[in-house]
Amino acid sequence: MACKRRSKSAAVLLERNMYADMDEWTEIRKRVLLGGESKRAILRETDMHWRTLEKILAHSQPPGYRQSQPRKKPMIGPQIRRIDQWRRTTASCPRSSGTRPSGSGNGSRGCS
């Protein structure tokens, strides 16, 4: 079975790695919503995922980055305060020229 060839517009969209071009976005919306072209035909032509097409049809312009809250950090989260404190205390220390950090293993804090 031969592979389907993608249209020129699909290749351009795939190169950009995101459907954020307003011209392409509005063109697809017009073809489906006003022109009556089937979603399946658009999907076949552009080789995009059906969820991407649903997003295009649901939004009049690309919605952009939509993460509303920062991601949880279950492993490092409890240690962030300690790390920030360590970074503040060692910020004024000169950088080590050796291969091992100074004071490692003896329990010292801050500059050595």
C-alpha positions in Angstrom: 0.0 0.0 0.0 1.4 3.4 -1.0 1.9 6.1 1.5 -0.3 9.2 1.2 1.4 12.4 0.2 0.8 15.4 2.4 -0.3 18.7 0.9 2.0 21.6 0.7 0.2 23.5 3.4 0.4 20.4 5.7 4.2 20.3 5.2 4.5 24.0 6.1 2.4 23.5 9.2 4.4 20.5 10.3 7.7 22.4 9.8 6.5 25.0 12.2 5.7 22.3 14.7 2.6 24.1 15.8 -0.6 25.4 14.2 -0.1 29.0 15.3 -0.2 30.7 11.9 -3.4 32.9 11.8 -3.8 32.6 8.0 -3.8 28.8 8.1 -5.9 28.8 11.3 -8.6 31.0 9.7 -8.5 29.2 6.4 -9.2 25.8 8.1 -12.0 27.4 10.1 -13.6 29.0 7.0 -13.4 25.8 5.1 -15.1 23.7 7.8 -17.5 26.2 9.4 -18.5 28.4 6.4 -17.6 26.3 3.4 -19.1 23.1 4.7 -16.0 20.9 4.0 -15.9 17.8 6.1 -13.6 17.5 9.1 -12.4 14.2 7.7 -11.3 15.8 4.4 -9.4 18.5 6.3 -7.7 15.8 8.5 -6.8 13.7 5.4 -5.3 16.7 3.6 -3.4 18.2 6.5 -2.5 15.0 8.3 -3.2 16.6 11.7 -4.7 14.9 14.8 -8.4 15.2 15.2 -8.0 16.9 18.6 -5.9 19.6 16.9 -8.7 20.2 14.5 -11.2 20.4 17.3 -9.1 23.1 19.0 -8.9 25.0 15.8 -12.7 24.9 15.4 -13.3 25.8 19.1 -11.1 28.9 19.2 -11.2 31.8 16.8 -7.4 32.3 17.2 -4.6 30.1 18.5 -5.1 29.8 22.3 -1.3 29.9 23.1 0.2 28.4 26.2 -2.6 27.4 28.6 -1.0 25.9 31.7 -2.9 27.6 34.5 -0.9 26.4 37.5 2.7 25.4 38.0 3.4 21.7 37.8 3.7 19.8 41.1 7.2 18.7 42.2 6.6 15.8 44.5 10.3 14.7 44.8 12.1 18.0 45.0 9.2 20.1 46.4 10.0 19.5 50.1 13.6 20.4 49.5 13.2 23.6 47.5 13.4 25.9 50.6 16.6 24.2 51.7 18.2 24.4 48.3 17.3 28.2 48.0 18.9 28.7 51.5 22.0 26.9 50.4 22.2 28.9 47.2 21.9 32.2 49.1 24.7 31.2 51.6 27.1 30.0 48.9 26.4 32.8 46.3 29.2 35.0 47.7 31.7 32.1 47.8 34.5 31.9 45.2 34.2 29.2 42.7 36.2 26.1 43.4 39.1 25.3 41.0 39.4 21.7 42.3 37.6 18.6 41.2 35.9 18.1 44.6 33.7 20.6 46.4 35.4 22.1 49.4 34.1 20.9 52.7 32.4 17.9 51.4 31.9 15.1 53.9 32.8 17.1 57.0 29.3 18.6 57.4 30.4 22.2 57.0 28.0 24.8 55.6 28.7 27.9 53.5 32.2 28.9 52.3 35.1 26.8 53.5 
